[in-house]
Structure formats: C-alpha cells, structure tokens
Amino acid sequence: MQAKIYQMVILLLTIKRMDKNLNEVIHQIRMMVKMLWQLVLRVTVIQKKHVISSLHHLDNTTVFSKLLKETARGGE
C-alpha cells in the first residue's frame, strides 16, 4: 500500500513539473483517481476482515458467548 502512496506522490510532483499539456494532466489525474480508488477498496476489505476477526474473537469470550446462547434459546 505504501508503494501506491509513493506512486501518487511522484505523479503529483510530475504534474507540477510538466508543461501545461492538458491531455497529459488529465491522464495523470485519472491514474491517480484509479490508484486512490484501489486503495479505498483494499482498506475497506482489510477493515471488513478485521471486523470479522474481531467478532470471532468476541464469540470466544464468555460474556458474549453466554449472551449468544441466551438469545438462541429465546432469552430464557
């Protein structure tokens, strides 16, 4: 993920240095947006995996396990 961030920084610096060729600027911006979107998707997947593993961890704790069992029995 850090490599993608470095690539975006390099692209930003490239855009600042290049002459104002509009098509090239638009292309570079599109590339940056595409990379940003990929980062967002990766972070979202990582967060979902973290939440799921946290829920599995909670399932193994006694309080949460008792609560789940009571809920499954209909709150006896």
N, C-alpha and C positions, 0 to 999 in steps of 0.2 A: 504494500500500500504506500510506503514511503517513496518508492520509485515513481509511482504515479504522481505524487505530490511534487517531486523534484522535476518531473517532466513538465508539469503545468507551470512551475516557476520559470523554467527555461523558455517555455512558449511565451510567457508574459514578457520576459526580457527580450525575446526575439521580436515580438510585436512592437515593443518600444523602439528598438533599433532600426527596424526596417523602414524603407521609404514607404510612403503612403499608398502603396498599391492595394486598392480596396479589395480586390478579389482574394489576394493572399491573406489580408487581415480577416476577412470573413471566413476563409478556410481555417485559419488558426483558431478563431473563436469557436467554430463548430467542433474542432478537435478537442478543445478544452471542455466544452459543454459535454461532449460524449464521454470524456475521461471522468469528469465530475459525476455524471450520471452512473457510470460503472462503480465509482467509489461509494456513492449513496446506496446502490444495490448491495454491494459487498457488506457495508456496515449494517444494513438492515438485516441481511442474512446472519451476520455474526451476532447481532443483538437477539434475533429470534432464537438462535442456538443457545445463547447464554440464558435467556428466559426459560427455555425448555429444560436446560440442565439445572437451573435453579429450582424449577418446580419439581424435578425428580429428587433433588436434594431435600426439598421441603417434605416430599412424600415419605422420605425415610426418617423424618423426625417424629417423635412420639406424639406431640400435641397435634400436629397436622394429620397424622395417621389416625389418631382417635377421632378427630373431627370428621374425617372422610368415612370412617367406619360407621359412626353415628348417623351421618347423613345417608349412607347407603341403607341402613336399617330403617330409615324413616324417622329418625330423631328420637329413638327410644330413650 
